[in-house]
C-alpha cells in the first residue's frame, strides 16, 4: 500500500491527526482525486463532503485516454501536453500560467519520484469500493478533458451513491485554472450545503 493512491490517503489522515483535525472536507483533482476516493472509502468518519475533480476510478474500469498522451506522460513530456490542460487561447492570454508551467518543467523533481508517482496514479483501482462512500460527493469534470476523459466523471458519479456530476462545458484537464470562477462557485456552493458541523 505504500507508494499507492490508497497509501497517500493514509498519509493525508496522518497529517489531519498531527494537526488535531477530526473532520474535514476533501477536494482532490486528478491524482488527488484518486487519493480522495480512498479517503471516502477507508476513512468516512474523517470526511464532511468529498469533491472529485478531473479524475478516474482507475484504468481497469475507467475510460482510457489516447495512448499518445499516455506515452508523453511516461516520458515526462508535459510541454507537449500543455494543450490538454487549458486552451491555447486562454494560455496566451494568461502568461503567468505559462510561467508557472515553465518553472515546473525546469524543476520537475527527481526521476525516481516522478516514476513512483506515475506508477501509483496508473495503478489506482477503487471500482469495487466506490459504492461504500457515504460522504456527500460532487464530481467535476471538463467536457474536453483528454488526460482523464469525461466519461470517467459519469462512471464515478454513477458508482458513488447520491453523487452529483457537474460537467464544465469546454474545460480541459485544468478546469480549475481556465474556468476558475465557475468551478470555485460550484465547489463553494456544494460545501455550503454540507457544513462540517451539521
MITIDREN-117998 format. One record per residue: chain; residue number from 1; x, y, z of N, C-alpha, C in turn. Coordinates in Angstrom, 3 decimals. Example, Ala and Ser with C-alpha at 12.3 -4.5 7.8 and 13.67 -1.06 7.14 Angstrom:
REM MITIDREN-117998
(r A, 1, (13.190, -5.690, 7.800), (12.300, -4.500, 7.800), (13.200, -3.300, 7.800))
(r A, 2, (12.850, -2.250, 7.080), (13.670, -1.060, 7.140), (12.900, 0.030, 7.870))
END
This chain:
REM MITIDREN-117998
(r A, 1, (0.809, -1.216, 0.000), (0.000, 0.000, 0.000), (0.847, 1.274, 0.000))
(r A, 2, (2.025, 1.308, 0.643), (2.878, 2.495, 0.493), (3.203, 2.725, -0.978))
(r A, 3, (3.255, 3.992, -1.382), (3.522, 4.293, -2.772), (2.331, 4.055, -3.673))
(r A, 4, (1.128, 4.027, -3.075), (-0.097, 3.846, -3.842), (-1.044, 4.990, -3.529))
(r A, 5, (-2.087, 5.148, -4.351), (-3.072, 6.191, -4.065), (-3.733, 5.933, -2.713))
(r A, 6, (-3.925, 4.689, -2.368), (-4.511, 4.344, -1.060), (-3.550, 4.698, 0.070))
(r A, 7, (-2.270, 4.458, -0.165), (-1.272, 4.822, 0.844), (-1.176, 6.321, 1.036))
(r A, 8, (-1.322, 7.081, -0.057), (-1.313, 8.541, 0.062), (-2.489, 9.028, 0.896))
(r A, 9, (-3.626, 8.332, 0.823), (-4.775, 8.698, 1.660), (-4.445, 8.501, 3.135))
(r A, 10, (-3.718, 7.451, 3.437), (-3.274, 7.245, 4.818), (-2.348, 8.371, 5.268))
(r A, 11, (-1.503, 8.833, 4.350), (-0.635, 9.971, 4.665), (-1.458, 11.208, 4.989))
(r A, 12, (-2.526, 11.438, 4.207), (-3.383, 12.608, 4.443), (-4.033, 12.531, 5.819))
(r A, 13, (-4.473, 11.340, 6.213), (-5.072, 11.168, 7.538), (-4.034, 11.404, 8.635))
(r A, 14, (-2.800, 10.980, 8.386), (-1.734, 11.219, 9.365), (-1.508, 12.719, 9.562))
(r A, 15, (-1.611, 13.489, 8.474), (-1.487, 14.945, 8.585), (-2.642, 15.519, 9.409))
(r A, 16, (-3.863, 15.059, 9.141), (-5.011, 15.510, 9.936), (-4.805, 15.185, 11.413))
(r A, 17, (-4.307, 13.979, 11.686), (-4.041, 13.581, 13.072), (-3.032, 14.517, 13.727))
(r A, 18, (-1.955, 14.808, 13.003), (-0.909, 15.668, 13.548), (-1.439, 17.063, 13.847))
(r A, 19, (-2.360, 17.532, 13.018), (-2.936, 18.865, 13.191), (-4.105, 18.884, 14.171))
(r A, 20, (-4.535, 17.716, 14.605), (-5.672, 17.649, 15.524), (-7.004, 17.933, 14.853))
(r A, 21, (-7.097, 17.655, 13.548), (-8.334, 17.896, 12.799), (-9.115, 16.586, 12.718))
(r A, 22, (-10.287, 16.560, 13.322), (-11.064, 15.326, 13.357), (-11.820, 15.079, 12.054))
(r A, 23, (-12.391, 16.149, 11.472), (-13.148, 16.006, 10.226), (-12.823, 17.169, 9.307))
(r A, 24, (-12.820, 16.880, 8.004), (-12.523, 17.920, 7.020), (-13.225, 17.572, 5.718))
(r A, 25, (-13.453, 18.580, 4.908), (-13.860, 18.333, 3.530), (-12.613, 17.921, 2.746))
(r A, 26, (-12.796, 17.118, 1.720), (-11.679, 16.717, 0.854), (-12.005, 17.086, -0.590))
(r A, 27, (-11.057, 17.745, -1.241), (-11.200, 18.139, -2.645), (-9.932, 17.696, -3.350))
(r A, 28, (-10.049, 16.698, -4.217), (-8.894, 16.185, -4.929), (-9.086, 16.262, -6.423))
(r A, 29, (-8.050, 16.702, -7.135), (-8.092, 16.826, -8.590), (-7.076, 15.864, -9.208))
(r A, 30, (-7.494, 15.135, -10.235), (-6.629, 14.232, -10.977), (-6.059, 13.159, -10.040))
(r A, 31, (-4.754, 13.097, -9.823), (-4.200, 12.141, -8.875), (-4.763, 12.396, -7.478))
(r A, 32, (-4.939, 13.661, -7.123), (-5.541, 13.978, -5.829), (-6.943, 13.428, -5.693))
(r A, 33, (-7.661, 13.350, -6.823), (-8.990, 12.756, -6.810), (-8.947, 11.263, -6.566))
(r A, 34, (-7.918, 10.616, -7.048), (-7.747, 9.189, -6.766), (-7.529, 8.992, -5.270))
(r A, 35, (-6.661, 9.812, -4.702), (-6.386, 9.737, -3.263), (-7.650, 10.030, -2.459))
(r A, 36, (-8.389, 11.054, -2.871), (-9.602, 11.440, -2.142), (-10.650, 10.338, -2.163))
(r A, 37, (-10.697, 9.553, -3.238), (-11.629, 8.420, -3.259), (-11.349, 7.474, -2.094))
(r A, 38, (-10.068, 7.212, -1.841), (-9.721, 6.306, -0.742), (-10.009, 6.940, 0.616))
(r A, 39, (-9.914, 8.245, 0.707), (-10.325, 8.888, 1.954), (-11.798, 8.591, 2.223))
(r A, 40, (-12.619, 8.719, 1.190), (-14.036, 8.440, 1.349), (-14.332, 6.985, 1.635))
(r A, 41, (-13.525, 6.097, 1.079), (-13.737, 4.657, 1.256), (-13.241, 4.182, 2.617))
(r A, 42, (-12.010, 4.536, 2.958), (-11.356, 3.986, 4.151), (-11.545, 4.819, 5.415))
(r A, 43, (-11.881, 6.097, 5.261), (-11.935, 6.983, 6.433), (-13.195, 7.844, 6.410))
(r A, 44, (-14.360, 7.239, 6.298), (-15.596, 8.031, 6.166), (-15.859, 8.934, 7.360))
(r A, 45, (-15.417, 8.519, 8.536), (-15.661, 9.316, 9.738), (-14.837, 10.599, 9.759))
(r A, 46, (-13.841, 10.692, 8.903), (-12.981, 11.876, 8.878), (-13.465, 12.920, 7.869))
(r A, 47, (-14.456, 12.556, 7.049), (-14.869, 13.439, 5.964), (-16.198, 14.129, 6.237))
(r A, 48, (-16.261, 15.395, 5.800), (-17.529, 16.075, 5.713), (-18.103, 15.786, 4.341))
(r A, 49, (-17.605, 16.492, 3.329), (-18.020, 16.271, 1.948), (-16.795, 15.986, 1.091))
(r A, 50, (-17.052, 15.416, -0.075), (-15.985, 14.967, -0.966), (-16.193, 15.597, -2.345))
(r A, 51, (-15.129, 16.179, -2.891), (-15.177, 16.739, -4.243), (-14.082, 16.054, -5.061))
(r A, 52, (-14.485, 15.451, -6.166), (-13.561, 14.729, -7.035), (-13.503, 15.442, -8.382))
(r A, 53, (-12.336, 15.963, -8.733), (-12.198, 16.738, -9.954), (-11.304, 16.061, -10.979))
(r A, 54, (-11.769, 15.966, -12.221), (-10.945, 15.514, -13.357), (-10.201, 14.226, -13.057))
(r A, 55, (-10.905, 13.267, -12.465), (-10.234, 12.052, -12.033), (-10.929, 10.822, -12.595))
(r A, 56, (-10.572, 9.651, -12.091), (-10.986, 8.385, -12.685), (-11.055, 7.303, -11.617))
(r A, 57, (-11.888, 6.274, -11.827), (-11.879, 5.144, -10.895), (-10.693, 4.212, -11.113))
(r A, 58, (-9.896, 4.466, -12.135), (-8.743, 3.614, -12.420), (-8.837, 3.003, -13.804))
(r A, 59, (-7.709, 2.556, -14.304), (-7.641, 2.057, -15.677), (-8.457, 0.789, -15.912))
(r A, 60, (-8.625, -0.035, -14.883), (-9.316, -1.313, -15.067), (-10.769, -1.128, -15.484))
(r A, 61, (-11.415, -0.060, -14.984), (-12.825, 0.159, -15.275), (-13.104, 1.541, -15.867))
(r A, 62, (-12.102, 2.389, -15.930), (-12.294, 3.742, -16.416), (-12.174, 3.847, -17.931))
(r A, 63, (-12.522, 5.027, -18.419), (-12.380, 5.332, -19.847), (-10.915, 5.688, -20.129))
(r A, 64, (-10.297, 4.970, -21.052), (-8.867, 5.150, -21.330), (-8.607, 6.432, -22.112))
(r A, 65, (-7.457, 7.025, -21.863), (-7.023, 8.178, -22.648), (-6.347, 7.707, -23.930))
(r A, 66, (-6.101, 8.635, -24.825), (-5.373, 8.346, -26.054), (-3.981, 7.814, -25.705))
(r A, 67, (-3.553, 6.701, -26.277), (-2.232, 6.143, -25.962), (-1.089, 7.123, -26.176))
(r A, 68, (-1.214, 8.032, -27.133), (-0.148, 9.007, -27.376), (0.020, 9.930, -26.178))
(r A, 69, (-1.060, 10.246, -25.506), (-0.978, 11.086, -24.308), (-0.301, 10.317, -23.189))
(r A, 70, (-0.662, 9.057, -23.039), (-0.020, 8.224, -22.016), (1.482, 8.134, -22.266))
(r A, 71, (1.880, 7.973, -23.511), (3.314, 7.878, -23.837), (4.039, 9.168, -23.481))
(r A, 72, (3.417, 10.302, -23.746), (4.043, 11.580, -23.387), (4.153, 11.720, -21.874))
(r A, 73, (3.140, 11.272, -21.154), (3.191, 11.317, -19.688), (4.316, 10.429, -19.161))
(r A, 74, (4.474, 9.268, -19.746), (5.545, 8.360, -19.323), (6.923, 8.979, -19.549))
(r A, 75, (7.046, 9.749, -20.624), (8.321, 10.422, -20.906), (8.511, 11.660, -20.028))
(r A, 76, (7.452, 12.097, -19.372), (7.521, 13.337, -18.610), (7.508, 14.555, -19.503))
(r A, 77, (6.964, 14.396, -20.706), (6.960, 15.468, -21.698), (5.696, 16.316, -21.563))
(r A, 78, (5.612, 17.051, -20.459), (4.406, 17.839, -20.201), (4.310, 19.068, -21.100))
(r A, 79, (5.441, 19.520, -21.622), (5.391, 20.669, -22.528), (4.539, 20.353, -23.757))
(r A, 80, (4.625, 19.113, -24.247), (3.839, 18.734, -25.417), (2.373, 18.502, -25.074))
(r A, 81, (2.070, 18.431, -23.784), (0.693, 18.174, -23.349), (0.001, 19.420, -22.822))
(r A, 82, (0.635, 20.564, -22.956), (0.059, 21.795, -22.406), (-1.356, 22.038, -22.932))
(r A, 83, (-1.577, 21.676, -24.201), (-2.900, 21.894, -24.796), (-3.983, 21.038, -24.144))
(r A, 84, (-3.593, 19.978, -23.434), (-4.594, 19.147, -22.763), (-5.012, 19.741, -21.422))
(r A, 85, (-4.265, 20.729, -20.938), (-4.565, 21.332, -19.637), (-5.531, 22.501, -19.771))
(r A, 86, (-5.207, 23.424, -20.673), (-6.047, 24.604, -20.908), (-6.036, 24.882, -22.404))
(r A, 87, (-6.961, 25.708, -22.866), (-6.986, 26.039, -24.290), (-5.807, 26.943, -24.636))
(r A, 88, (-5.267, 26.828, -25.833), (-4.157, 27.703, -26.242), (-4.514, 29.184, -26.149))
(r A, 89, (-5.772, 29.520, -26.456), (-6.194, 30.922, -26.392), (-6.101, 31.459, -24.977))
(r A, 90, (-6.575, 30.667, -24.022), (-6.526, 31.107, -22.618), (-5.081, 31.188, -22.140))
(r A, 91, (-4.283, 30.228, -22.555), (-2.882, 30.213, -22.148), (-2.158, 31.459, -22.645))
(r A, 92, (-2.399, 31.844, -23.890), (-1.747, 33.042, -24.435), (-2.203, 34.301, -23.697))
(r A, 93, (-3.437, 34.308, -23.250), (-3.966, 35.478, -22.547), (-3.576, 35.512, -21.074))
(r A, 94, (-2.941, 34.433, -20.603), (-2.569, 34.339, -19.189), (-1.117, 33.893, -19.063))
(r A, 95, (-0.180, 34.800, -19.345), (1.242, 34.429, -19.349), (1.745, 33.925, -17.998))
(r A, 96, (1.077, 34.308, -16.907), (1.508, 33.808, -15.603), (1.353, 32.282, -15.515))
(r A, 97, (0.336, 31.748, -16.185), (0.159, 30.293, -16.217), (1.334, 29.643, -16.938))
(r A, 98, (1.683, 30.183, -18.088), (2.805, 29.637, -18.839), (4.109, 29.733, -18.043))
(r A, 99, (4.280, 30.795, -17.296), (5.484, 30.949, -16.477), (5.541, 29.875, -15.395))
(r A, 100, (4.394, 29.612, -14.770), (4.351, 28.566, -13.740), (4.633, 27.193, -14.338))
(r A, 101, (4.068, 26.924, -15.512), (4.313, 25.643, -16.163), (5.783, 25.499, -16.563))
(r A, 102, (6.371, 26.582, -17.070), (7.784, 26.547, -17.466), (8.672, 26.294, -16.254))
(r A, 103, (8.310, 26.876, -15.114), (9.086, 26.654, -13.893), (9.000, 25.198, -13.456))
(r A, 104, (7.816, 24.606, -13.600), (7.669, 23.187, -13.255), (8.467, 22.306, -14.210))
(r A, 105, (8.476, 22.672, -15.489), (9.258, 21.907, -16.465), (10.752, 21.986, -16.151))
(r A, 106, (11.187, 23.151, -15.665), (12.610, 23.348, -15.382), (13.054, 22.616, -14.124))
(r A, 107, (12.131, 22.404, -13.192), (12.463, 21.719, -11.925), (11.440, 20.630, -11.656))
(r A, 108, (11.495, 19.533, -12.417), (10.444, 18.514, -12.321), (10.560, 17.585, -11.119))
(r A, 109, (11.640, 17.681, -10.373), (11.827, 16.764, -9.254), (12.598, 15.532, -9.690))
(r A, 110, (13.021, 14.714, -8.726), (13.834, 13.532, -9.046), (13.080, 12.549, -9.944))
(r A, 111, (13.800, 11.930, -10.845), (13.185, 10.997, -11.788), (12.528, 9.825, -11.069))
(r A, 112, (13.147, 9.312, -10.008), (12.575, 8.159, -9.310), (11.244, 8.526, -8.656))
(r A, 113, (11.145, 9.761, -8.149), (9.902, 10.194, -7.519), (8.789, 10.347, -8.551))
(r A, 114, (9.130, 10.907, -9.704), (8.140, 11.040, -10.782), (7.663, 9.673, -11.253))
(r A, 115, (8.595, 8.733, -11.334), (8.247, 7.384, -11.782), (7.310, 6.706, -10.782))
(r A, 116, (7.614, 6.819, -9.493), (6.769, 6.195, -8.471), (5.397, 6.853, -8.404))
(r A, 117, (5.368, 8.169, -8.572), (4.095, 8.900, -8.586), (3.229, 8.410, -9.748))
(r A, 118, (3.847, 8.292, -10.913), (3.112, 7.832, -12.098), (2.590, 6.414, -11.885))
(r A, 119, (3.425, 5.549, -11.319), (3.001, 4.175, -11.070), (1.827, 4.123, -10.094))
(r A, 120, (1.871, 4.958, -9.064), (0.766, 5.000, -8.098), (-0.518, 5.475, -8.768))
(r A, 121, (-0.391, 6.479, -9.621), (-1.553, 7.006, -10.321), (-2.155, 5.961, -11.259))
(r A, 122, (-1.311, 5.339, -12.068), (-1.800, 4.375, -13.047), (-2.257, 3.069, -12.397))
(r A, 123, (-1.770, 2.774, -11.208), (-2.174, 1.553, -10.504), (-3.452, 1.696, -9.704))
(r A, 124, (-4.014, 2.891, -9.674), (-5.226, 3.140, -8.895), (-6.400, 2.306, -9.412))
(r A, 125, (-7.141, 1.685, -8.496), (-8.365, 0.962, -8.847), (-9.276, 0.920, -7.621))
(r A, 126, (-10.247, 1.814, -7.595), (-11.175, 1.894, -6.464), (-12.559, 1.344, -6.804))
(r A, 127, (-12.717, 0.777, -7.986), (-14.034, 0.464, -8.534), (-14.928, -0.324, -7.574))
(r A, 128, (-14.401, -1.416, -7.044), (-15.227, -2.281, -6.203), (-15.671, -1.588, -4.912))
(r A, 129, (-14.895, -0.631, -4.447), (-15.175, 0.004, -3.153), (-15.947, 1.312, -3.251))
(r A, 130, (-16.076, 1.876, -4.454), (-16.737, 3.176, -4.596), (-18.155, 3.207, -4.020))
(r A, 131, (-18.965, 2.136, -4.146), (-20.319, 2.198, -3.604), (-20.374, 2.321, -2.082))
(r A, 132, (-19.239, 2.120, -1.403), (-19.230, 2.244, 0.062), (-19.052, 3.681, 0.529))
(r A, 133, (-18.787, 4.612, -0.392), (-18.605, 6.021, 0.003), (-19.936, 6.583, 0.483))
(r A, 134, (-19.912, 7.158, 1.672), (-21.128, 7.726, 2.264), (-21.105, 9.257, 2.313))
(r A, 135, (-19.948, 9.862, 2.114), (-19.863, 11.324, 2.162), (-20.620, 11.924, 0.980))
(r A, 136, (-21.301, 13.053, 1.184), (-21.876, 13.763, 0.038), (-20.760, 14.048, -0.968))
(r A, 137, (-20.992, 13.721, -2.229), (-19.913, 13.775, -3.220), (-20.314, 14.592, -4.436))
(r A, 138, (-19.423, 15.493, -4.822), (-19.544, 16.256, -6.056), (-18.417, 15.830, -6.987))
(r A, 139, (-18.775, 15.459, -8.217), (-17.798, 15.098, -9.237), (-17.791, 16.217, -10.279))
(r A, 140, (-16.626, 16.811, -10.516), (-16.480, 17.881, -11.501), (-15.555, 17.397, -12.611))
(r A, 141, (-15.948, 17.658, -13.851), (-15.120, 17.216, -14.965), (-15.258, 18.194, -16.123))
(r A, 142, (-14.156, 18.452, -16.800), (-14.204, 19.252, -18.013), (-14.698, 18.412, -19.178))
(r A, 143, (-15.545, 18.995, -20.014), (-16.101, 18.233, -21.131), (-15.042, 17.873, -22.169))
(r A, 144, (-13.908, 18.602, -22.177), (-12.858, 18.364, -23.166), (-11.589, 17.776, -22.545))
(r A, 145, (-11.723, 17.125, -21.395), (-10.562, 16.545, -20.703), (-10.023, 15.357, -21.499))
(r A, 146, (-8.753, 15.420, -21.878), (-8.098, 14.320, -22.588), (-7.198, 13.497, -21.672))
(r A, 147, (-6.802, 14.049, -20.537), (-5.961, 13.308, -19.597), (-6.789, 12.221, -18.917))
(r A, 148, (-7.918, 12.600, -18.345), (-8.903, 11.665, -17.806), (-10.225, 11.966, -18.527))
(r A, 149, (-10.514, 11.268, -19.617), (-11.671, 11.607, -20.444), (-12.962, 11.738, -19.646))
(r A, 150, (-13.865, 12.568, -20.175), (-15.070, 12.972, -19.459), (-15.943, 11.806, -19.011))
(r A, 151, (-15.910, 10.691, -19.730), (-16.733, 9.542, -19.339), (-16.411, 9.067, -17.935))
(r A, 152, (-15.186, 9.332, -17.465), (-14.813, 8.922, -16.111), (-15.624, 9.661, -15.052))
(r A, 153, (-15.996, 10.907, -15.337), (-16.828, 11.638, -14.398), (-18.165, 10.955, -14.197))
(r A, 154, (-18.786, 10.518, -15.297), (-20.066, 9.815, -15.211), (-19.912, 8.474, -14.515))
(r A, 155, (-18.832, 7.758, -14.806), (-18.598, 6.476, -14.150), (-18.528, 6.648, -12.636))
(r A, 156, (-17.808, 7.658, -12.195), (-17.688, 7.895, -10.751), (-19.020, 8.295, -10.136))
(r A, 157, (-19.704, 9.224, -10.769), (-20.959, 9.709, -10.174), (-22.027, 8.625, -10.158))
(r A, 158, (-22.010, 7.734, -11.146), (-22.963, 6.632, -11.150), (-22.620, 5.571, -10.112))
(r A, 159, (-21.352, 5.453, -9.790), (-20.887, 4.394, -8.894), (-20.980, 4.792, -7.415))
(r A, 160, (-20.886, 6.090, -7.132), (-20.912, 6.576, -5.746), (-22.344, 6.973, -5.398))
(r A, 161, (-22.940, 6.377, -4.371), (-24.340, 6.656, -4.043), (-24.608, 8.145, -3.824))
(r A, 162, (-25.589, 8.669, -4.549), (-26.013, 10.050, -4.367), (-25.084, 11.097, -4.929))
(r A, 163, (-24.035, 10.694, -5.627), (-23.062, 11.679, -6.121), (-23.685, 12.565, -7.193))
(r A, 164, (-23.223, 13.809, -7.213), (-23.682, 14.808, -8.180), (-22.569, 15.051, -9.189))
(r A, 165, (-22.905, 15.073, -10.478), (-21.922, 15.326, -11.530), (-22.130, 16.709, -12.116))
(r A, 166, (-21.041, 17.476, -12.242), (-21.058, 18.773, -12.902), (-20.004, 18.768, -14.017))
(r A, 167, (-20.472, 18.772, -15.261), (-19.567, 18.914, -16.396), (-19.414, 20.396, -16.707))
(r A, 168, (-18.179, 20.834, -16.903), (-17.925, 22.218, -17.286), (-17.644, 22.242, -18.789))
(r A, 169, (-18.575, 22.796, -19.515), (-18.514, 22.763, -20.974), (-17.287, 23.511, -21.499))
(r A, 170, (-16.511, 22.831, -22.328), (-15.328, 23.430, -22.939), (-14.057, 23.306, -22.122))
(r A, 171, (-14.175, 22.895, -20.868), (-12.999, 22.832, -19.995), (-12.141, 21.615, -20.305))
(r A, 172, (-10.833, 21.779, -20.119), (-9.875, 20.689, -20.292), (-9.458, 20.191, -18.909))
(r A, 173, (-8.314, 19.528, -18.822), (-7.950, 18.873, -17.559), (-7.806, 19.870, -16.411))
(r A, 174, (-7.198, 21.006, -16.661), (-7.022, 22.022, -15.613), (-8.205, 22.993, -15.618))
(r A, 175, (-9.393, 22.439, -15.468), (-10.610, 23.257, -15.453), (-10.572, 24.320, -14.365))
(r A, 176, (-9.885, 24.024, -13.267), (-9.820, 24.924, -12.117), (-8.951, 26.148, -12.400))
(r A, 177, (-8.207, 26.119, -13.491), (-7.431, 27.283, -13.931), (-8.262, 28.132, -14.895))
(r A, 178, (-8.593, 27.551, -16.033), (-9.272, 28.304, -17.084), (-10.700, 28.685, -16.703))
(r A, 179, (-11.363, 27.830, -15.950), (-12.748, 28.074, -15.545), (-12.828, 28.244, -14.028))
(r A, 180, (-11.859, 28.958, -13.495), (-11.737, 29.106, -12.037), (-13.012, 29.653, -11.397))
(r A, 181, (-13.593, 30.699, -11.967), (-14.768, 31.315, -11.358), (-15.932, 30.331, -11.288))
(r A, 182, (-16.191, 29.659, -12.393), (-17.287, 28.691, -12.435), (-17.029, 27.531, -11.481))
(r A, 183, (-15.833, 26.953, -11.554), (-15.512, 25.784, -10.740), (-15.519, 26.121, -9.252))
(r A, 184, (-14.938, 27.246, -8.891), (-14.891, 27.628, -7.475), (-16.291, 27.817, -6.916))
(r A, 185, (-17.175, 28.425, -7.706), (-18.540, 28.640, -7.229), (-19.273, 27.317, -7.041))
(r A, 186, (-19.064, 26.375, -7.959), (-19.673, 25.059, -7.816), (-19.241, 24.388, -6.516))
(r A, 187, (-17.949, 24.447, -6.243), (-17.416, 23.792, -5.047), (-17.910, 24.491, -3.780))
(r A, 188, (-17.822, 25.805, -3.755), (-18.235, 26.540, -2.557), (-19.722, 26.342, -2.274))
(r A, 189, (-20.548, 26.377, -3.304), (-21.982, 26.158, -3.106), (-22.245, 24.761, -2.557))
(r A, 190, (-21.520, 23.775, -3.084), (-21.699, 22.397, -2.624), (-21.291, 22.255, -1.158))
(r A, 191, (-20.157, 22.814, -0.796), (-19.682, 22.694, 0.589), (-20.590, 23.442, 1.556))
(r A, 192, (-21.164, 24.554, 1.116), (-22.108, 25.263, 1.990), (-23.339, 24.422, 2.273))
(r A, 193, (-23.722, 23.597, 1.324), (-24.892, 22.732, 1.532), (-24.572, 21.566, 2.454))
(r A, 194, (-23.283, 21.344, 2.705), (-22.871, 20.199, 3.533), (-21.854, 20.653, 4.576))
(r A, 195, (-22.268, 21.514, 5.514), (-21.322, 22.043, 6.507), (-20.783, 20.949, 7.421))
(r A, 196, (-19.558, 21.130, 7.855), (-18.911, 20.134, 8.711), (-19.647, 19.937, 10.036))
(r A, 197, (-20.245, 20.987, 10.541), (-20.876, 20.908, 11.868), (-22.328, 20.496, 11.823))
(r A, 198, (-22.825, 20.100, 10.661), (-24.256, 19.735, 10.548), (-24.566, 18.489, 11.362))
END
